[in-house]
Amino acid sequence: MILKKTILALLFTVICLTVSSQNIKEFITAKVDYFVQVHIDKNKNRYKIQEKYSPGLVARGENMASEVDFSLVFNDSTSVFYLEKKLFSDNRAAKFVLRNASYYGRIKQNTSNYITEELEEDFGRFLVSREYQNWELQNESKVIGEYTCFKATTFCTTTNPKGKIFKHNFTAWYTPQLPYKYGPAGYGNLPGLIIELQGDNFTYGVKKIQFYGDDEKSKINEMPNLKRLKLISEEKFEALAEIDEKRWQKKHN
């Protein structure tokens, strides 16, 4: 009986500690407002296909990108990047902007990896753990606003259902004046905050940076949380996506 009571007491302590740790609030030290611009190469087949099935959507998306605002909030150990909630004048064009800006849900950046809220509807809703990009630091700098920024480049590859490989290039301009290894859309792990990020179809840029004092702890600067979804690896997510793609092709062939 004594042993049973001891075990129950230990279990109760563990549960209390777990609940307590979940209720600990984190607070941010800064908030960065980003804008995004989308730009589609009109000489590529992708544009022609888009115009064939959705005439005028590219132009509408490029024109309404100014309505789409993002925020990056962070402290010394973590950050969250998210879309600001608002009503859009054209929801379809807004979705086009988000897709081409590589935004599929809120993103939490940690020291060694980042986690994305992949809000896929067809094969499930997940949190996906991803490794940081491998950057090549360039000997090039420019001034953006009040910050001296340095250039870094990276790339990734994707493969379409027919096996064709595509290379996607990215350029980041980061500033060591703000020694935080964060940036928009899951890009980070550089020797400073990313002030500008350029991809094949998008450009993120900083509009405003607001800092909070160590004594400021309220709902205004409380760190947001990701949704409570199943956490899987990037490899597992890509495997599920491939199965879903094959299912879609079989259905439409």
Legacy VTK file of the C-alpha trace (Angstrom):
# vtk DataFile Version 3.0
C-alpha trace
ASCII
DATASET POLYDATA
POINTS 253 float
0.000 0.000 0.000
2.862 2.383 0.824
4.508 1.637 -2.521
1.225 2.246 -4.351
0.771 5.616 -2.625
4.360 6.589 -3.462
3.867 5.785 -7.147
0.605 7.771 -7.244
2.337 10.724 -5.585
5.162 10.626 -8.131
2.686 10.462 -11.032
0.771 13.418 -9.613
4.026 15.406 -9.319
4.985 14.651 -12.939
1.539 15.687 -14.175
1.678 18.922 -12.196
5.144 19.733 -13.523
4.026 19.010 -17.100
0.954 21.225 -16.820
3.006 23.916 -15.126
5.651 23.875 -17.888
2.930 24.138 -20.552
1.498 27.189 -18.805
4.815 29.057 -18.600
4.496 32.093 -20.847
7.306 33.314 -23.057
7.616 36.965 -23.968
9.130 38.575 -27.027
11.856 41.181 -27.131
11.075 42.441 -30.637
8.461 42.378 -33.397
9.409 42.762 -37.075
6.787 43.672 -39.680
7.480 42.284 -43.165
5.869 43.048 -46.504
6.003 40.657 -49.449
6.054 41.190 -53.195
5.393 38.383 -55.683
6.852 38.417 -59.172
6.173 35.670 -61.721
8.398 35.318 -64.785
5.967 35.781 -67.667
8.324 34.027 -70.082
8.073 30.692 -68.295
5.530 27.942 -68.931
4.274 28.226 -65.377
2.880 31.675 -66.110
1.263 30.520 -69.352
-0.403 27.565 -67.642
-1.602 29.815 -64.822
-3.109 32.267 -67.309
-4.777 29.457 -69.230
-6.699 28.138 -66.221
-7.016 31.362 -64.167
-6.810 34.380 -66.513
-5.690 37.547 -64.723
-4.914 35.862 -61.387
-1.181 36.599 -61.573
-1.772 40.321 -62.135
-4.359 40.448 -59.354
-1.963 38.684 -56.996
0.923 41.000 -57.816
-1.297 44.040 -57.291
-2.789 42.957 -53.988
0.427 41.770 -52.325
0.467 45.103 -50.474
-2.548 43.876 -48.475
-0.605 40.868 -47.132
1.367 41.583 -43.949
3.585 39.249 -41.930
5.115 39.496 -38.475
8.187 37.916 -36.920
8.313 37.990 -33.123
11.288 36.698 -31.180
13.393 36.551 -28.046
16.889 35.151 -27.495
15.884 31.493 -27.925
12.961 31.284 -30.345
10.832 33.116 -32.893
7.427 32.764 -34.554
6.621 34.011 -38.059
2.950 34.428 -38.969
0.433 36.077 -41.279
-1.463 38.996 -39.775
-5.198 38.267 -39.759
-7.292 40.610 -41.877
-9.999 40.664 -44.514
-8.685 40.649 -48.080
-10.335 42.335 -51.040
-9.701 39.222 -53.148
-9.333 35.934 -51.245
-8.273 33.918 -54.284
-5.533 36.410 -55.155
-4.437 36.413 -51.492
-4.034 32.613 -51.573
-2.005 32.988 -54.766
0.308 35.449 -52.977
0.768 33.178 -49.946
1.503 30.129 -52.086
4.128 31.963 -54.134
5.606 33.510 -50.979
6.218 29.964 -49.636
3.893 30.477 -46.678
1.809 27.481 -45.580
1.296 28.215 -41.898
3.024 29.718 -38.879
6.703 28.936 -38.411
8.647 28.542 -35.166
12.422 28.911 -35.358
14.605 27.367 -32.676
18.369 27.194 -32.254
18.913 24.028 -34.301
15.783 23.683 -36.462
12.493 25.252 -37.412
8.950 23.906 -37.273
6.221 24.727 -39.781
2.467 24.438 -39.459
1.749 22.608 -42.700
-2.015 23.017 -42.908
-2.658 20.431 -45.628
-6.277 19.357 -45.818
-6.059 16.250 -48.028
-3.677 14.041 -46.080
-3.712 15.669 -42.655
-2.589 18.661 -40.631
0.919 18.500 -39.201
3.773 20.306 -37.548
6.879 19.540 -39.604
10.414 19.722 -38.204
12.915 20.967 -40.791
16.642 21.624 -40.814
18.048 25.074 -41.584
19.388 26.011 -44.990
23.090 25.742 -45.802
24.122 29.314 -46.594
27.094 30.585 -48.553
28.221 33.943 -47.182
29.128 36.419 -49.918
31.597 39.303 -49.827
28.945 41.861 -50.694
27.043 44.415 -48.636
24.447 47.153 -48.968
22.603 49.546 -46.684
18.879 48.912 -46.183
17.266 51.640 -44.127
19.537 52.188 -41.130
21.217 48.778 -41.285
24.339 47.595 -43.080
23.403 44.234 -44.546
25.496 41.395 -45.921
24.597 38.936 -48.653
24.113 35.188 -48.269
22.853 32.697 -50.842
21.372 29.212 -50.804
19.253 26.941 -52.965
16.962 23.942 -52.852
15.750 21.467 -55.460
12.314 20.035 -56.149
11.229 17.206 -58.433
7.952 17.171 -60.329
5.836 13.998 -60.832
7.623 13.345 -64.162
11.025 13.285 -62.454
12.253 16.672 -63.693
14.462 18.489 -61.181
14.123 22.221 -60.563
16.626 24.429 -58.736
15.321 27.326 -56.622
17.706 30.111 -55.593
17.430 32.369 -52.534
19.313 35.475 -51.460
19.227 36.885 -47.935
20.464 40.256 -46.736
21.155 40.042 -42.999
22.521 42.564 -40.519
24.949 41.762 -37.672
23.709 44.990 -36.048
20.750 42.871 -34.904
22.452 39.594 -33.857
19.351 37.388 -34.030
19.436 34.274 -36.239
15.870 34.639 -37.512
14.087 35.667 -40.677
10.861 35.321 -42.671
9.283 32.087 -43.951
11.617 29.784 -41.994
14.847 31.236 -43.372
17.466 31.965 -40.739
20.549 30.683 -38.916
22.654 33.565 -40.259
24.872 35.930 -38.196
22.070 38.490 -37.968
18.416 39.227 -38.603
17.310 38.865 -42.245
16.195 42.301 -43.439
15.449 41.224 -47.017
14.851 37.793 -48.538
14.617 37.172 -52.280
13.331 33.991 -53.906
12.437 33.042 -57.455
8.879 34.334 -57.053
8.964 36.611 -54.003
10.758 39.289 -52.027
10.260 39.831 -48.297
11.314 43.143 -46.795
11.223 44.775 -43.373
8.753 47.614 -42.834
9.130 48.223 -39.108
10.948 46.861 -36.040
9.608 47.379 -32.517
11.576 46.446 -29.395
10.198 45.691 -25.925
11.882 46.247 -22.576
12.779 43.418 -20.204
10.064 44.581 -17.810
7.313 44.583 -20.454
5.309 41.399 -20.006
1.725 41.564 -21.212
-0.554 40.091 -23.898
0.892 42.608 -26.347
4.331 40.975 -26.319
3.394 37.422 -25.362
4.958 34.747 -27.609
2.262 33.010 -29.717
2.053 29.215 -29.813
1.728 26.866 -32.753
-1.331 24.668 -33.046
-1.300 21.364 -31.151
-0.758 19.074 -34.123
1.231 15.897 -34.668
4.962 16.636 -35.097
6.617 14.706 -37.930
9.912 14.889 -39.807
10.302 16.591 -43.173
11.024 13.194 -44.772
7.765 11.757 -43.413
5.805 14.771 -44.617
7.296 14.585 -48.131
6.458 10.869 -48.289
2.835 11.605 -47.368
2.723 14.403 -49.940
4.050 12.062 -52.641
1.388 9.459 -51.853
-1.286 12.154 -51.991
0.055 13.421 -55.339
-0.096 9.927 -56.843
-3.637 9.510 -55.495
-4.647 12.820 -57.119
-3.074 11.857 -60.460
-4.805 8.470 -60.485
-8.130 10.157 -59.764
-7.766 12.688 -62.581
-6.251 10.457 -65.271
LINES 1 254
253 0 1 2 3 4 5 6 7 8 9 10 11 12 13 14 15 16 17 18 19 20 21 22 23 24 25 26 27 28 29 30 31 32 33 34 35 36 37 38 39 40 41 42 43 44 45 46 47 48 49 50 51 52 53 54 55 56 57 58 59 60 61 62 63 64 65 66 67 68 69 70 71 72 73 74 75 76 77 78 79 80 81 82 83 84 85 86 87 88 89 90 91 92 93 94 95 96 97 98 99 100 101 102 103 104 105 106 107 108 109 110 111 112 113 114 115 116 117 118 119 120 121 122 123 124 125 126 127 128 129 130 131 132 133 134 135 136 137 138 139 140 141 142 143 144 145 146 147 148 149 150 151 152 153 154 155 156 157 158 159 160 161 162 163 164 165 166 167 168 169 170 171 172 173 174 175 176 177 178 179 180 181 182 183 184 185 186 187 188 189 190 191 192 193 194 195 196 197 198 199 200 201 202 203 204 205 206 207 208 209 210 211 212 213 214 215 216 217 218 219 220 221 222 223 224 225 226 227 228 229 230 231 232 233 234 235 236 237 238 239 240 241 242 243 244 245 246 247 248 249 250 251 252
